[in-house]
Amino acid sequence: MRIHSHLLRPKTRFNMKKLEDNISFKISGVMKLTITFATCLVLSMVLLVLPSHNIFNDHKSHLTTTEELLATGFDEESCMSRYHQSSLRKPSPYKPSTNLVSKLRSYEMLHKRCGPGTKAYERATKQLGKNNVINSSGDDCQYVVWAPMFGLGNRILSMVSVFTYALMTDRVMLVDQRNDITDLFCEPFPGTSWLLPSDFPLTNQIDSFNRTHSHCYGTMLKNHAVNSTTRPSYLYIDIFHDSRDHDKRFFCEENQAFIKNVPWLVVKSNLYYAPSLWLIPSFQTKLMKLFPERDTVFHHLSHYLLHPTNEVWGMVTRSYNAYLSRADEVLGLQIRVFSTPSGYFQHVMDQILSCTQREKLLPELASNGSQQVMNITKTPKLKAVLVTSLHPEYSDELKNMFMERPSSTGEIVEVYQPSGERVQQTDKKVHDQKALAEIYLLSLTDKLVTSTRSTFGYVAQGLGGLKPWILYEPRHQKAPDPPCVRAMSMEPCSLKALVSACQAETIKTTPFVKYCEDRITGIKLVDEL
């Protein structure tokens, strides 16, 4: 019999209503539980199908090369370039190995334990003050001091080389700060400093270190002043394009066995000598673990070590946002003329055009009499050309060419040169800051053309992970044919191969160290096994 609720007393109707709500709640709860269970089942099936790294480690795939290399604990505002490069730079296809990241974390701990201001550093410097010869194997902390030599490109290349050596030998790298290093780069290591303190006992002697110095390692070998019973408290290491055979023995295994017990090394160099370190058998084993892609040494270590100051980074971002950010493609042209006198030469201009147009880097101009009609329904492709040169005439010529006549492809070509100072002015603050900013701008381009044996271009290509087209050096004031060659790798060239007699056989059996494309006397790292 059906009971009509309107015939029940108020209290009874209330109880019936409560019963109906309770039943509805329970049914709803069962439905929600069923839906929840079904959702969990589906998610479980998805987790089983997909690789675990896609779910739990997906955030790692979004990290840039620099972010993967860097430690935490820095003040972002004090060095904007450390974290903001990724906003301008395309993601690098070259990822650092876990072994390299682990090695950098270990190095940071070593630097914090042994760096300036620590008791270990104080003990080590006291050895220098007491005498020049010690009979022990050195303190628990050992050091390598980088001293700047030649132009900015040379300095950056030698600095990264010194840091590579420091990683191989567990030494703390300190940099001579008497030039403009603090105006160019931020501190790279967290919670400590890479700057050699101004009261370092040898500071006043560093400028006088040369091949005639009594602590020059090559000279000591030449004079038979090295023996197995004593260890000098420091050595001066001379690594230049014209190094003597005795200086090159620094790269021999047996000589490293002696050097590893010397507490302090002071290094002067104008070269990127990392390739020579690969020819030391014990180093090669370590380096292969850190760099499975052999041609990424400079790329990874420069991203880790070098972070322009806010002043320099401001120059980079302002130029990029004003002239390059809107382009569909950016071509970098790094033009260095080594002739004396230097300047604008028509044969160099002809060579630049021959290379860029032959390699389809720049469009040719429309032929005379042809009329390029712009399709107003389609926005033309914009190509920006960034020119860096001491001489503005090259960019002016390009700018006039594409201003006066349209390109054969319909592309709009805009040419921009940040500065043209005509004379290199190393150690002048603003000049060096502009130069560093231009190196970083070149590294942000999509394609790059560089000049033969230019360290400026080498740094840019390594930072950008770019394999540039290299302009051959002109001979007899004529444009060479072919005008340029594509680089085998993004690694800088060590312009003069520092290969000692002890490495003559090793280089023959090391397929990833080859002679440079543009410099037959130089060697470089490649990733061709």
Buried (B, 14 or more C-beta within 10 A) or exposed (E): EEEEEEEEEEEEEEEEEEEEEEEEEEEEEEEEEEEEEEEEEEEEEEEEEEEEEEEEEEEEEEBBBBBBBBBEEBEEEEBBBBBBBBEBBEEBEBBBBEBBBEBBEEBBEBBBBBBBEBEBBEBBBEBBEEEEEBEEEBBEBBBBBBBBBBBBBBBBBBBBBBBBBBBBBBBBBBBBBBBBBEBBBBBBBBEBBBBBBEEBBBBEBBEEBEBEBEBBBBBBBBEEBBEEEEBBBBBBBBBBBEBBEBBBBBBBBEBBEBBBBBBBBBBBBBBBBBBBBBBBEEBBEBBEEBBEBBBBBBBBBBBBBBBBBEBBBBBBBEBBEEBBEEBEBBBBBBBBBEEEEBEBBEBBBBBBBBBBBBBEBBBBBBEEEEEEEEEEEEEBBBBBBBBBBBBBBBBBBBBEBBEEBBBBBBBBBBBBBBBBBEEBBBEEEBBBBBBBBBBBBBBBBBBBBBBBBBBBBBBBBBBBBBBBBBBBBBEEEEBBEEBBBEBBBBBBBBBBBBBBEBBEEBBEEBEBBBBBBBBEEBBBBBBEE
